[in-house]
Amino acid sequence: MSDNEVVKKYPISAVRYGMGKEIQLYKDELVVTSLEEGHEIRLPLEELKRLILTPGDPTPSKLVLMADLTDGETIILAEGMSNAKDFRAFLPHLQELHPDLELDPPDMGEQLRQALNTKRAWSLTCYGTIVLICVLLYLLYLAVAFLGTHHP
């Protein structure tokens, strides 16, 4: 292969969130791209000291991912990340490549699992409530129709 040829690297794991936003994990670096805003953050894995995941300010389900670097700087990697399922699957790959990486909260994967279960339960509760209201309204309609036909 000549020096002029571009070597295409494929990510080990990727998390897509939002329009044109993605976190990609490579063997030696973490890349956060945002095509809408036109910027890309590339961090070598050895520069990462700690990953911090916090709920978003106006919307807690839109997570904020920050990184503490070895030089003492803290940067925001992703704001408004809502793809908790893929990010949870992303974490073991990251920890395998960088075992010394600290997570804040330390049980980040477990907390994401609980958040996903809570979201699923809340969705089922909402859908169940809507279906129950529709059934009750239909039964009320049938009762009124029955009484209306048998009442002189």
C-alpha positions, 0 to 999 in steps of 0.5 A: 500500500502506498503512502497516498492511499487512505486507510479506512478504519471501521469503528468497533462500536457506535452510538447514533443519537439525533440527526447526524450525531454519533459516538464511535469507538475505535481501537485507539480513539473515541470520536464524537461527530455532529454533522449538523454543527459541523464539528468532530471531537477525536480523543485518544483513549489514553487521554480519557480519565473518566466518563461522566453521564448526567441527565439533561437540564430541561429534559432528564431523558436527554443525557449529557456525556462529559469526559475528564481528561488526563490533563485535568480538563473536562469537555462535553462530548455529547448533549441531548443523547437519548439512545441509552440502549446502544450506549449501554451496549457501547460501554463494555467495548470501551471498558475492554479497550481502556480498563482504567477508565473511571465511570461516573456513576460507577454503575453506569450500565446498570443505571441505564438498564433501570432507566430503560426498564422504567421508560418501557414500563411507563410507555406500557402504562400510558398505552394501557390507560389509553386503551382502557379509556377507549374501552370504557367510552365504548361501553358507555356508548353501548349503554346509552344506545341500549337505554335509548332504544328501550326507553319510551 
